[in-house]
């Protein structure tokens, strides 16, 4: 089984679109650092997200992070820093992260990453949801995604459908 670590946004957005149980179907369990848990339960998080994560589903495990004084991470927020450090600490096969700076930093450190949209595409390929429907729901949230990314991924989606 793959070791998967997540930052805040993929968990948040999947909960917002009603796909919070996707984790257990795709990976079994996802590890998160304490900073991510705090961000998901913060008063500014959507109520649906707070209600979901406060019960701490079996598919989510909070793991403490061994702190270090790595100054190369100082430009990131606490959740991103801890997610990257946790991914390195546990030898994660995959890090789920949307923030561009966080993704670039994680990739420079040799971590394999995907974001919320990539996760939805993966779930569609494995027949756990319909990508186009999920993306429409996602676009109703406050997520920031480039239209060119959505267009290219929808093109792949329609190509997969056409081949069936």
DSSP file (Angstrom, degrees, kcal/mol; ACC not computed):
  #  RESIDUE AA STRUCTURE BP1 BP2  ACC     N-H-->O    O-->H-N    N-H-->O    O-->H-N    TCO  KAPPA ALPHA  PHI   PSI    X-CA   Y-CA   Z-CA
    1    1 A X              0   0    0      0, 0.0     2,-0.1     0, 0.0    26,-0.1   0.000 360.0 360.0 360.0 139.2    0.0    0.0    0.0
    2    2 A X        -     0   0    0      1,-0.1     2,-0.7    91,-0.0    27,-0.3  -0.366 360.0-128.9 -70.5 147.7    1.2    3.5   -0.9
    3    3 A X        -     0   0    0     88,-0.2    90,-2.5    -2,-0.1    91,-1.6  -0.899  32.7-173.9 -96.5 119.0    2.1    6.0    1.8
    4    4 A X  E     -a   94   0A   0     -2,-0.7    27,-3.2    25,-0.5     2,-0.4  -0.955  11.0-170.1-121.6 131.4    0.2    9.2    1.1
    5    5 A X  E     -ab  95  31A   0     89,-2.3    91,-2.9    -2,-0.4     2,-0.4  -0.935  11.4-157.8-116.6 141.6    0.6   12.5    2.9
    6    6 A X  E     -a   96   0A   0     25,-2.3    27,-0.4    -2,-0.4    91,-0.2  -0.944  11.0-148.1-124.9 144.8   -1.7   15.4    2.3
    7    7 A X     >  -     0   0    0     89,-2.7     4,-0.8    -2,-0.4     3,-0.1  -0.330  45.1 -90.6 -86.4-178.1   -1.6   19.1    2.7
    8    8 A X  H  > S+     0   0    0      1,-0.2     4,-2.7     2,-0.1     3,-0.3   0.917 111.3  60.7 -66.6 -49.3   -4.8   21.0    3.6
    9    9 A X  H  > S+     0   0    0      1,-0.2     4,-3.0     2,-0.2     5,-0.3   0.854 100.3  50.9 -61.2 -43.3   -6.4   22.0    0.3
   10   10 A X  H  > S+     0   0    0      1,-0.2     4,-1.9     2,-0.2    -1,-0.2   0.926 115.8  44.0 -60.1 -40.4   -6.9   18.5   -1.3
   11   11 A X  H  X S+     0   0    0     -4,-0.8     4,-2.1    -3,-0.3    -2,-0.2   0.936 115.4  49.1 -64.8 -45.9   -8.7   17.4    1.9
   12   12 A X  H  X S+     0   0    0     -4,-2.7     4,-2.2     1,-0.2    -2,-0.2   0.936 113.3  44.4 -59.8 -49.6  -10.7   20.6    2.2
   13   13 A X  H  X S+     0   0    0     -4,-3.0     4,-1.5     1,-0.2     6,-0.2   0.861 111.2  52.2 -71.9 -34.2  -11.9   20.7   -1.4
   14   14 A X  H  <>S+     0   0    0     -4,-1.9     5,-3.1    -5,-0.3     6,-0.3   0.909 111.4  48.1 -66.1 -38.5  -12.8   17.0   -1.6
   15   15 A X  H ><5S+     0   0    0     -4,-2.1     3,-1.3     4,-0.2     5,-0.3   0.901 108.2  55.9 -64.7 -39.7  -14.9   17.5    1.5
   16   16 A X  H 3<5S+     0   0    0     -4,-2.2    -1,-0.2     1,-0.3    -2,-0.2   0.823 110.6  43.7 -62.9 -31.5  -16.5   20.6    0.0
   17   17 A X  T 3<5S-     0   0    0     -4,-1.5    -1,-0.3    -5,-0.1    -2,-0.2   0.317 120.4-105.1 -98.8   9.6  -17.7   18.7   -3.1
   18   18 A X  T < 5S+     0   0    0     -3,-1.3     3,-0.2    -4,-0.2    -3,-0.2   0.707  91.9 111.7  80.9  19.6  -18.9   15.7   -1.1
   19   19 A X    > < +     0   0    0     -5,-3.1     3,-1.8    -6,-0.2     4,-0.3  -0.062  27.9 126.2-113.3  31.5  -16.0   13.4   -2.0
   20   20 A X  T 3  S+     0   0    0     -6,-0.3     3,-0.4     1,-0.3     4,-0.2   0.658  70.6  57.8 -66.4 -15.4  -14.5   13.1    1.5
   21   21 A X  T 3> S+     0   0    0     -3,-0.2     4,-1.1     1,-0.2     3,-0.3   0.417  77.9  93.7 -93.7   2.2  -14.6    9.3    1.4
   22   22 A X  H <> S+     0   0    0     -3,-1.8     4,-2.2     1,-0.2     5,-0.3   0.831  74.1  66.7 -61.6 -33.0  -12.5    9.1   -1.7
   23   23 A X  H  >>S+     0   0    0     -3,-0.4     4,-3.4    -4,-0.3     5,-1.3   0.929  99.5  47.6 -55.3 -50.0   -9.3    8.7    0.3
   24   24 A X  H  45S+     0   0    0     -3,-0.3     4,-0.2     1,-0.2    -1,-0.2   0.848 112.7  49.6 -66.2 -32.3  -10.2    5.4    1.7
   25   25 A X  H  <5S+     0   0    0     -4,-1.1    -1,-0.2     2,-0.1    -2,-0.2   0.850 121.4  33.6 -72.6 -33.9  -11.2    4.0   -1.7
   26   26 A X  H  <5S+     0   0    0     -4,-2.2    -2,-0.2    -3,-0.1    -3,-0.2   0.886 140.3   3.8 -88.6 -42.3   -8.0    5.2   -3.4
   27   27 A X  T  <5S-     0   0    0     -4,-3.4     2,-1.6    -5,-0.3    -3,-0.2   0.559  77.7-132.6-124.9 -13.1   -5.3    4.9   -0.7
   28   28 A X  S   <S+     0   0    0     -5,-1.3     2,-0.3    -4,-0.2    -4,-0.1  -0.436  86.3  20.0  85.6 -62.7   -6.8    3.3    2.4
   29   29 A X        -     0   0    0     -2,-1.6   -25,-0.5   -27,-0.3     2,-0.4  -0.995  62.3-157.9-143.3 145.4   -5.2    5.9    4.6
   30   30 A X  E     - c   0  60A   0     29,-3.0    31,-2.4    -2,-0.3     2,-0.4  -0.986  16.4-141.4-123.3 134.5   -3.8    9.4    4.3
   31   31 A X  E     -bc   5  61A   0    -27,-3.2   -25,-2.3    -2,-0.4     2,-0.3  -0.758  20.2-178.4 -95.3 139.1   -1.3   10.9    6.7
   32   32 A X  E     - c   0  62A   0     29,-2.6    31,-2.6    -2,-0.4     2,-0.1  -0.983  23.2-124.1-133.5 149.1   -1.5   14.5    7.8
   33   33 A X    >>  -     0   0    0    -27,-0.4     4,-1.7    -2,-0.3     3,-0.7  -0.455  35.5-102.8 -83.0 164.4    0.7   16.6   10.1
   34   34 A X  H 3> S+     0   0    0     29,-0.5     4,-2.6     1,-0.2     5,-0.2   0.843 119.2  59.9 -55.9 -36.8   -0.8   18.5   13.0
   35   35 A X  H 3> S+     0   0    0      1,-0.2     4,-2.1     2,-0.2    -1,-0.2   0.879 104.9  49.4 -62.1 -36.7   -0.7   21.9   11.2
   36   36 A X  H <> S+     0   0    0     -3,-0.7     4,-2.3     2,-0.2    -1,-0.2   0.917 109.8  50.9 -67.6 -43.1   -3.0   20.5    8.5
   37   37 A X  H  X S+     0   0    0     -4,-1.7     4,-1.5     1,-0.2    -2,-0.2   0.920 110.4  50.0 -59.0 -43.4   -5.4   19.2   11.1
   38   38 A X  H  X S+     0   0    0     -4,-2.6     4,-0.7     1,-0.2    -1,-0.2   0.898 110.4  49.6 -62.8 -40.4   -5.4   22.7   12.7
   39   39 A X  H >< S+     0   0    0     -4,-2.1     3,-0.5     1,-0.2    -1,-0.2   0.887 110.6  50.2 -66.0 -37.9   -6.1   24.4    9.4
   40   40 A X  H 3< S+     0   0    0     -4,-2.3    -1,-0.2     1,-0.2    -2,-0.2   0.776 116.2  41.5 -71.3 -26.1   -9.0   22.0    8.6
   41   41 A X  H 3< S+     0   0    0     -4,-1.5    -1,-0.2    -5,-0.2    -2,-0.2   0.417  87.8 121.1-100.9   0.7  -10.6   22.6   12.0
   42   42 A X  S X< S-     0   0    0     -4,-0.7     3,-1.8    -3,-0.5     8,-0.1  -0.275  76.6-114.4 -64.2 150.1  -10.0   26.4   12.1
   43   43 A X  T 3  S+     0   0    0      1,-0.3    -1,-0.1     7,-0.0     7,-0.1   0.755 115.4  59.3 -58.2 -26.0  -13.0   28.6   12.4
   44   44 A X  T 3  S+     0   0    0     -5,-0.1    -1,-0.3     2,-0.1     2,-0.1   0.629  84.6  97.4 -80.2 -12.9  -12.4   30.0    8.9
   45   45 A X  S <  S-     0   0    0     -3,-1.8    -5,-0.1    -6,-0.1     5,-0.1  -0.454  93.9 -88.2 -71.7 148.7  -12.6   26.5    7.3
   46   46 A X    >>  -     0   0    0      1,-0.1     4,-2.4    -2,-0.1     3,-0.5  -0.260  35.0-120.2 -56.4 143.7  -16.0   25.7    5.8
   47   47 A X  H 3> S+     0   0    0      1,-0.3     4,-2.9     2,-0.2     5,-0.3   0.875 112.9  56.7 -54.9 -41.4  -18.4   24.1    8.3
   48   48 A X  H 3> S+     0   0    0      1,-0.2     4,-1.9     2,-0.2    -1,-0.3   0.895 109.2  46.5 -58.7 -40.4  -18.7   20.9    6.2
   49   49 A X  H <> S+     0   0    0     -3,-0.5     4,-2.7     2,-0.2     5,-0.3   0.937 112.8  48.8 -67.4 -48.1  -15.0   20.5    6.4
   50   50 A X  H  X S+     0   0    0     -4,-2.4     4,-2.2     1,-0.2    -2,-0.2   0.924 112.2  48.7 -58.9 -46.0  -14.8   21.2   10.1
   51   51 A X  H  X S+     0   0    0     -4,-2.9     4,-0.7    -5,-0.2    -1,-0.2   0.896 113.8  47.0 -62.3 -40.3  -17.6   18.7   10.9
   52   52 A X  H >< S+     0   0    0     -4,-1.9     3,-0.7    -5,-0.3     5,-0.3   0.950 116.6  40.6 -67.3 -49.7  -16.0   16.0    8.7
   53   53 A X  H >< S+     0   0    0     -4,-2.7     3,-2.1     1,-0.2    -2,-0.2   0.801 102.3  68.2 -76.0 -27.9  -12.5   16.2   10.1
   54   54 A X  H 3< S+     0   0    0     -4,-2.2    -1,-0.2    -5,-0.3    -2,-0.2   0.787  98.0  53.5 -63.6 -25.0  -13.4   16.7   13.7
   55   55 A X  T << S-     0   0    0     -4,-0.7    -1,-0.3    -3,-0.7    -2,-0.2   0.489 106.3-138.8 -83.0  -1.4  -14.7   13.2   13.8
   56   56 A X    <   -     0   0    0     -3,-2.1    -3,-0.1    -4,-0.1    -2,-0.1   0.934  17.9-131.2  39.0  84.0  -11.2   12.1   12.4
   57   57 A X    >   -     0   0    0     -5,-0.3     3,-2.0     1,-0.1    -1,-0.1  -0.148  16.0-112.5 -56.5 153.0  -12.2    9.5    9.9
   58   58 A X  T 3  S+     0   0    0      1,-0.3    -1,-0.1   -29,-0.1    -2,-0.0   0.758 115.9  64.1 -58.4 -24.9  -10.4    6.2    9.9
   59   59 A X  T 3  S+     0   0    0    -30,-0.1   -29,-3.0   -28,-0.0     2,-0.4   0.529  96.0  67.0 -80.2  -4.5   -8.9    7.1    6.5
   60   60 A X  E <   -c   30   0A   0     -3,-2.0     2,-0.4   -31,-0.2   -29,-0.2  -0.965  61.0-175.1-119.4 130.9   -7.0   10.1    8.0
   61   61 A X  E     -c   31   0A   0    -31,-2.4   -29,-2.6    -2,-0.4     2,-0.5  -0.988  17.9-142.4-127.5 126.3   -4.1    9.7   10.5
   62   62 A X  E     -c   32   0A   0     -2,-0.4     2,-0.4   -31,-0.2   -29,-0.2  -0.758  22.5-172.4 -87.2 124.6   -2.4   12.7   12.2
   63   63 A X        -     0   0    0    -31,-2.6   -29,-0.5    -2,-0.5    23,-0.1  -0.971  23.5-120.1-121.8 129.1    1.3   12.1   12.6
   64   64 A X        -     0   0    0     -2,-0.4     2,-0.4   -31,-0.2   -31,-0.0  -0.351  28.5-132.2 -64.5 147.6    3.7   14.4   14.5
   65   65 A X        -     0   0    0     -2,-0.0     2,-0.8    24,-0.0    21,-0.1  -0.859  10.3-124.5-107.1 135.1    6.5   15.9   12.5
   66   66 A X        -     0   0    0     -2,-0.4    23,-0.1    19,-0.1     2,-0.1  -0.695  37.3-135.6 -75.2 113.4   10.1   15.9   13.5
   67   67 A X        +     0   0    0     -2,-0.8     2,-0.3     2,-0.0    -1,-0.0  -0.352  28.1 176.3 -71.5 148.9   10.9   19.6   13.3
   68   68 A X        -     0   0    0      2,-0.1     2,-0.2    -2,-0.1    17,-0.0  -0.931  39.7-114.6-143.1 171.0   14.1   20.9   11.8
   69   69 A X        +     0   0    0     -2,-0.3     2,-1.1     3,-0.0    -2,-0.0  -0.238  51.5 155.8-101.8  43.8   15.6   24.3   11.1
   70   70 A X    >   -     0   0    0     -2,-0.2     3,-1.5     1,-0.2     4,-0.1  -0.606  24.6-168.5 -76.2 101.3   15.5   24.0    7.3
   71   71 A X  G >  S+     0   0    0     -2,-1.1     3,-1.3     1,-0.3     4,-0.2   0.632  75.4  78.6 -66.9 -14.7   15.4   27.6    6.1
   72   72 A X  G 3  S+     0   0    0      1,-0.2    -1,-0.3     2,-0.1     3,-0.2   0.598  93.5  51.5 -71.5  -8.0   14.6   26.6    2.5
   73   73 A X  G X  S+     0   0    0     -3,-1.5     3,-2.2     1,-0.1    -1,-0.2   0.440  77.3 101.0-103.7  -1.8   11.0   26.0    3.6
   74   74 A X  T <  S+     0   0    0     -3,-1.3    -1,-0.1     1,-0.3    -2,-0.1   0.688  72.6  63.9 -61.8 -19.8   10.5   29.4    5.3
   75   75 A X  T 3  S+     0   0    0     -3,-0.2    -1,-0.3    -4,-0.2     2,-0.2   0.512  94.5  77.8 -81.9  -3.4    8.5   30.9    2.3
   76   76 A X  S <  S-     0   0    0     -3,-2.2     2,-0.1     1,-0.1    -3,-0.0  -0.583  86.5-104.2-101.9 164.6    5.7   28.3    2.8
   77   77 A X     >  -     0   0    0     -2,-0.2     4,-2.6     1,-0.1     5,-0.2  -0.384  40.3 -98.7 -82.5 170.0    2.9   28.2    5.3
   78   78 A X  H  > S+     0   0    0      1,-0.2     4,-2.8     2,-0.2     5,-0.2   0.869 121.0  52.1 -58.0 -42.2    2.9   25.9    8.3
   79   79 A X  H  > S+     0   0    0    -44,-0.2     4,-2.3     1,-0.2    -1,-0.2   0.917 112.3  45.2 -62.2 -43.8    0.7   23.3    6.7
   80   80 A X  H  > S+     0   0    0      2,-0.2     4,-2.5     1,-0.2     5,-0.2   0.922 113.3  50.3 -65.8 -44.4    2.9   23.0    3.6
   81   81 A X  H  X S+     0   0    0     -4,-2.6     4,-2.7     1,-0.2     5,-0.2   0.961 114.6  43.1 -57.8 -52.3    6.1   23.0    5.6
   82   82 A X  H  X S+     0   0    0     -4,-2.8     4,-2.8     1,-0.2     5,-0.2   0.869 112.1  53.7 -65.6 -35.8    4.8   20.2    7.9
   83   83 A X  H  X S+     0   0    0     -4,-2.3     4,-2.4    -5,-0.2    -1,-0.2   0.923 111.8  45.1 -64.2 -42.7    3.3   18.2    5.0
   84   84 A X  H  X S+     0   0    0     -4,-2.5     4,-2.2     2,-0.2    -2,-0.2   0.940 115.1  47.3 -64.9 -47.2    6.7   18.3    3.1
   85   85 A X  H  X S+     0   0    0     -4,-2.7     4,-2.7    -5,-0.2    -2,-0.2   0.901 113.1  48.9 -62.5 -40.4    8.6   17.3    6.2
   86   86 A X  H  X S+     0   0    0     -4,-2.8     4,-2.6     2,-0.2     5,-0.2   0.918 108.8  53.1 -65.3 -42.8    6.2   14.5    7.1
   87   87 A X  H  X>S+     0   0    0     -4,-2.4     5,-2.7     1,-0.2     4,-0.7   0.909 114.0  43.0 -58.2 -42.4    6.4   13.2    3.5
   88   88 A X  H  <5S+     0   0    0     -4,-2.2     3,-0.5     3,-0.2    -2,-0.2   0.913 112.4  54.0 -68.2 -42.2   10.2   13.1    3.8
   89   89 A X  H  <5S+     0   0    0     -4,-2.7    -2,-0.2     1,-0.2    -1,-0.2   0.877 117.9  33.9 -61.2 -41.1   10.0   11.6    7.3
   90   90 A X  H  <5S-     0   0    0     -4,-2.6    -1,-0.2    -5,-0.1    -2,-0.2   0.452 108.5-116.8 -97.2  -0.8    7.8    8.7    6.4
   91   91 A X  T  <5 -     0   0    0     -4,-0.7   -88,-0.2    -3,-0.5    -3,-0.2   0.937  41.9-155.8  65.9  46.6    9.2    8.2    2.9
   92   92 A X      < -     0   0    0     -5,-2.7    20,-0.3    -6,-0.2   -88,-0.2  -0.185  20.8-150.9 -59.6 143.2    5.8    9.0    1.2
   93   93 A X  S    S+     0   0    0    -90,-2.5     2,-0.3     1,-0.3   -89,-0.2   0.715  84.4  18.0 -80.7 -24.4    5.1    7.6   -2.2
   94   94 A X  E     -a    4   0A   0    -91,-1.6   -89,-2.3    17,-0.1     2,-0.5  -0.990  60.8-157.7-153.3 137.6    2.8   10.6   -2.9
   95   95 A X  E     -ad   5 113A   0     17,-2.5    19,-1.8    -2,-0.3     2,-0.6  -0.979  15.4-147.5-116.0 127.6    2.3   14.1   -1.5
   96   96 A X  E     +ad   6 114A   0    -91,-2.9   -89,-2.7    -2,-0.5     2,-0.3  -0.856  37.8 143.2 -97.5 117.6   -1.1   15.8   -2.1
   97   97 A X        -     0   0    0     17,-2.1    -2,-0.1    -2,-0.6   -91,-0.0  -0.980  32.8-173.4-157.6 138.8   -0.6   19.6   -2.5
   98   98 A X        +     0   0    0     -2,-0.3    -1,-0.1    17,-0.1    17,-0.1   0.779  54.9 103.8-102.9 -35.8   -2.2   22.4   -4.6
   99   99 A X     >  -     0   0    0      1,-0.1     4,-2.8     2,-0.1     5,-0.2  -0.256  65.2-141.2 -57.9 128.1   -0.1   25.5   -3.7
  100  100 A X  H  > S+     0   0    0      1,-0.2     4,-2.7     2,-0.2     5,-0.2   0.915  99.5  46.5 -59.0 -48.3    2.3   26.3   -6.6
  101  101 A X  H  > S+     0   0    0      1,-0.2     4,-2.3     2,-0.2    -1,-0.2   0.911 114.4  48.6 -62.8 -41.8    5.2   27.3   -4.3
  102  102 A X  H  > S+     0   0    0      2,-0.2     4,-2.7     1,-0.2    -1,-0.2   0.907 111.8  49.3 -63.0 -42.1    4.7   24.3   -2.1
  103  103 A X  H  X S+     0   0    0     -4,-2.8     4,-2.8     2,-0.2     5,-0.2   0.928 111.7  48.0 -63.7 -45.7    4.6   22.0   -5.1
  104  104 A X  H  X S+     0   0    0     -4,-2.7     4,-2.2     1,-0.2    -1,-0.2   0.909 113.6  47.8 -62.3 -41.8    7.7   23.4   -6.7
  105  105 A X  H  X S+     0   0    0     -4,-2.3     4,-1.1    -5,-0.2    -2,-0.2   0.929 112.9  48.1 -64.0 -45.8    9.6   23.2   -3.3
  106  106 A X  H  <>S+     0   0    0     -4,-2.7     5,-2.5     1,-0.2     3,-0.4   0.909 112.1  49.0 -62.7 -43.1    8.4   19.6   -2.8
  107  107 A X  H ><5S+     0   0    0     -4,-2.8     3,-2.0     1,-0.2    -1,-0.2   0.901 106.9  55.5 -64.1 -39.9    9.4   18.5   -6.3
  108  108 A X  H 3<5S+     0   0    0     -4,-2.2    -1,-0.2     1,-0.3    -2,-0.2   0.772 106.1  53.3 -62.5 -24.9   12.8   20.2   -5.9
  109  109 A X  T 3<5S-     0   0    0     -4,-1.1    -1,-0.3    -3,-0.4    -2,-0.2   0.344 125.9-103.7 -91.8   5.3   13.2   17.9   -2.8
  110  110 A X  T < 5S+     0   0    0     -3,-2.0     2,-0.3     1,-0.3    -3,-0.2   0.628  71.8 144.0  87.3  14.5   12.4   14.8   -4.9
  111  111 A X      < -     0   0    0     -5,-2.5     2,-0.5    -6,-0.1    -1,-0.3  -0.656  49.1-128.0 -89.0 144.2    8.8   14.3   -3.7
  112  112 A X        -     0   0    0     -2,-0.3   -17,-2.5   -20,-0.3     2,-0.3  -0.773  38.0-176.1 -87.7 130.7    6.2   13.0   -6.1
  113  113 A X  E     +d   95   0A   0     -2,-0.5     2,-0.3   -19,-0.2   -17,-0.2  -0.911  22.9 173.1-131.9 155.3    3.1   15.2   -6.0
  114  114 A X  E     -d   96   0A   0    -19,-1.8   -17,-2.1    -2,-0.3     2,-0.1  -0.958  19.8-142.2-146.8 160.6   -0.4   15.6   -7.3
  115  115 A X     >  -     0   0    0     -2,-0.3     4,-2.3   -19,-0.2     5,-0.2  -0.376  40.9 -77.3-110.9-168.8   -3.1   18.1   -6.5
  116  116 A X  H  > S+     0   0    0      1,-0.2     4,-2.2     2,-0.2     5,-0.2   0.912 128.6  46.7 -59.3 -46.5   -6.8   18.1   -6.1
  117  117 A X  H  > S+     0   0    0      1,-0.2     4,-2.2     2,-0.2    -1,-0.2   0.904 112.5  50.0 -67.2 -40.5   -7.6   18.0   -9.8
  118  118 A X  H  > S+     0   0    0      1,-0.2     4,-2.3     2,-0.2    -1,-0.2   0.878 109.9  52.1 -63.1 -36.6   -5.0   15.3  -10.5
  119  119 A X  H  X S+     0   0    0     -4,-2.3     4,-2.4     2,-0.2    -2,-0.2   0.900 108.1  50.6 -65.5 -41.4   -6.5   13.3   -7.7
  120  120 A X  H  X S+     0   0    0     -4,-2.2     4,-2.1     2,-0.2    -2,-0.2   0.891 110.3  50.1 -63.6 -39.1  -10.0   13.6   -9.2
  121  121 A X  H  X S+     0   0    0     -4,-2.2     4,-2.6     2,-0.2    -2,-0.2   0.928 110.2  50.0 -64.5 -43.7   -8.6   12.5  -12.6
  122  122 A X  H  X S+     0   0    0     -4,-2.3     4,-1.7     1,-0.2    -2,-0.2   0.908 110.8  49.8 -59.4 -43.2   -7.0    9.5  -10.9
  123  123 A X  H  <>S+     0   0    0     -4,-2.4     5,-3.2     1,-0.2     6,-0.6   0.869 110.5  50.3 -65.1 -37.1  -10.3    8.6   -9.2
  124  124 A X  H ><5S+     0   0    0     -4,-2.1     3,-2.0     3,-0.2    -2,-0.2   0.927 107.5  52.7 -65.9 -45.0  -12.1    8.9  -12.5
  125  125 A X  H 3<5S+     0   0    0     -4,-2.6    -1,-0.2     1,-0.3    -2,-0.2   0.862 111.6  47.1 -58.7 -35.6   -9.6    6.6  -14.2
  126  126 A X  T 3<5S-     0   0    0     -4,-1.7    -1,-0.3    -5,-0.2    -2,-0.2   0.210 118.7-115.3 -93.1  15.2  -10.2    4.0  -11.4
  127  127 A X  T < 5S+     0   0    0     -3,-2.0    -3,-0.2     2,-0.2    -2,-0.1   0.818  79.3 124.8  59.1  39.2  -14.0    4.5  -11.8
  128  128 A X  S   <S-     0   0    0     -5,-3.2     2,-0.3     1,-0.3    -4,-0.2   0.579  80.5  -8.8 -98.5 -14.2  -14.6    6.0   -8.4
  129  129 A X  S    S-     0   0    0     -6,-0.6     2,-0.6    -9,-0.1    -1,-0.3  -0.966  76.2 -92.2-165.6 172.9  -16.3    9.2   -9.7
  130  130 A X     >  -     0   0    0     -2,-0.3     4,-2.5     1,-0.2     5,-0.2  -0.897  30.5-151.6 -99.7 118.2  -17.0   11.1  -12.9
  131  131 A X  H  > S+     0   0    0     -2,-0.6     4,-2.8     1,-0.2     5,-0.2   0.904  91.9  50.5 -57.8 -48.5  -14.3   13.6  -13.5
  132  132 A X  H  > S+     0   0    0      1,-0.2     4,-2.0     2,-0.2    -1,-0.2   0.905 113.2  46.3 -60.8 -42.4  -16.4   16.2  -15.4
  133  133 A X  H  > S+     0   0    0      2,-0.2     4,-1.9     1,-0.2    -1,-0.2   0.922 113.4  49.0 -64.7 -44.8  -19.1   16.2  -12.7
  134  134 A X  H  X S+     0   0    0     -4,-2.5     4,-2.5     1,-0.2    -2,-0.2   0.892 110.3  51.0 -63.5 -40.2  -16.5   16.5   -9.9
  135  135 A X  H  X S+     0   0    0     -4,-2.8     4,-2.6     2,-0.2    -1,-0.2   0.897 106.8  54.2 -65.7 -39.9  -14.7   19.4  -11.6
  136  136 A X  H  < S+     0   0    0     -4,-2.0     4,-0.4    -5,-0.2    -1,-0.2   0.917 111.5  45.2 -59.5 -42.3  -18.0   21.2  -12.1
  137  137 A X  H >< S+     0   0    0     -4,-1.9     3,-1.3     1,-0.2     4,-0.3   0.913 111.7  53.0 -65.1 -42.4  -18.6   20.9   -8.3
  138  138 A X  H ><>S+     0   0    0     -4,-2.5     3,-1.8     1,-0.3     5,-0.5   0.878 102.4  57.7 -61.7 -39.0  -15.0   21.9   -7.6
  139  139 A X  T 3<5S+     0   0    0     -4,-2.6    -1,-0.3     1,-0.3    -2,-0.2   0.635  96.1  65.2 -69.2 -12.3  -15.3   25.1   -9.7
  140  140 A X  T < 5S+     0   0    0     -3,-1.3    -1,-0.3    -4,-0.4    -2,-0.2   0.564  95.9  71.4 -83.0  -9.9  -18.2   26.1   -7.5
  141  141 A X  T < 5S-     0   0    0     -3,-1.8  -128,-0.0    -4,-0.3    -3,-0.0  -0.191 103.3 -97.4 -90.1-171.4  -15.8   26.4   -4.5
  142  142 A X  T   5S+     0   0    0     -2,-0.1    -3,-0.1     2,-0.1    -4,-0.1   0.174  72.7 138.7 -95.4  18.8  -13.1   29.1   -4.1
  143  143 A X      < -     0   0    0     -5,-0.5     2,-0.7     1,-0.1    -2,-0.0  -0.327  50.2-135.7 -63.7 144.0  -10.3   26.9   -5.5
  144  144 A X        +     0   0    0      2,-0.0     2,-0.4    -2,-0.0    -1,-0.1  -0.906  37.9 156.7-104.8 111.4   -7.9   28.7   -7.8
  145  145 A X        -     0   0    0     -2,-0.7     2,-0.1    -6,-0.1    -2,-0.0  -0.997  43.7-112.6-135.4 137.5   -7.2   26.6  -10.9
  146  146 A X     >  -     0   0    0     -2,-0.4     4,-2.0     1,-0.1     3,-0.3  -0.452  19.5-133.5 -69.8 141.6   -6.0   27.8  -14.3
  147  147 A X  H  > S+     0   0    0      1,-0.2     4,-2.8     2,-0.2     5,-0.2   0.829 106.2  59.1 -64.9 -30.4   -8.5   27.4  -17.0
  148  148 A X  H  > S+     0   0    0      2,-0.2     4,-2.3     1,-0.2    -1,-0.2   0.881 105.0  49.6 -67.1 -36.0   -5.8   25.8  -19.3
  149  149 A X  H  > S+     0   0    0     -3,-0.3     4,-2.3     2,-0.2     5,-0.2   0.948 113.2  46.0 -64.3 -48.4   -5.2   23.1  -16.7
  150  150 A X  H  X S+     0   0    0     -4,-2.0     4,-2.7     1,-0.2     5,-0.2   0.929 112.9  50.9 -60.2 -45.3   -9.0   22.3  -16.5
  151  151 A X  H  X S+     0   0    0     -4,-2.8     4,-2.1     1,-0.2    -1,-0.2   0.914 111.6  46.4 -60.0 -44.0   -9.3   22.4  -20.3
  152  152 A X  H  X S+     0   0    0     -4,-2.3     4,-1.8     1,-0.2    -1,-0.2   0.884 114.4  47.2 -68.5 -36.9   -6.4   20.0  -20.8
  153  153 A X  H  X S+     0   0    0     -4,-2.3     4,-2.2     2,-0.2    -2,-0.2   0.871 111.6  50.3 -73.6 -35.2   -7.6   17.6  -18.2
  154  154 A X  H  X S+     0   0    0     -4,-2.7     4,-2.8    -5,-0.2     5,-0.2   0.871 107.4  55.3 -66.9 -35.7  -11.2   17.7  -19.5
  155  155 A X  H  X S+     0   0    0     -4,-2.1     4,-2.1    -5,-0.2    -2,-0.2   0.922 109.3  46.4 -61.8 -42.8   -9.8   17.0  -23.0
  156  156 A X  H  X S+     0   0    0     -4,-1.8     4,-2.6     2,-0.2    -2,-0.2   0.905 110.9  53.7 -63.8 -40.5   -8.1   13.8  -21.6
  157  157 A X  H  X S+     0   0    0     -4,-2.2     4,-2.2     1,-0.2    -2,-0.2   0.944 110.6  44.9 -58.3 -50.0  -11.4   12.9  -19.8
  158  158 A X  H  X S+     0   0    0     -4,-2.8     4,-2.3     1,-0.2    -1,-0.2   0.855 111.5  53.9 -66.3 -34.1  -13.4   13.1  -23.1
  159  159 A X  H  X S+     0   0    0     -4,-2.1     4,-1.8    -5,-0.2    -1,-0.2   0.924 108.6  49.0 -63.8 -43.9  -10.7   11.2  -24.9
  160  160 A X  H  X S+     0   0    0     -4,-2.6     4,-0.8     1,-0.2    -2,-0.2   0.910 112.5  48.7 -60.9 -41.3  -10.9    8.4  -22.3
  161  161 A X  H >< S+     0   0    0     -4,-2.2     3,-0.6     1,-0.2    -1,-0.2   0.889 109.0  52.6 -65.4 -39.9  -14.7    8.4  -22.7
  162  162 A X  H 3< S+     0   0    0     -4,-2.3    -1,-0.2     1,-0.2    -2,-0.2   0.850 105.3  55.2 -65.5 -34.5  -14.5    8.2  -26.5
  163  163 A X  H 3<        0   0    0     -4,-1.8    -1,-0.2     1,-0.2    -2,-0.2   0.709 360.0 360.0 -73.5 -19.6  -12.1    5.2  -26.4
  164  164 A X    <<        0   0    0     -4,-0.8    -1,-0.2    -3,-0.6    -2,-0.2   0.488 360.0 360.0 -76.1 360.0  -14.6    3.1  -24.2
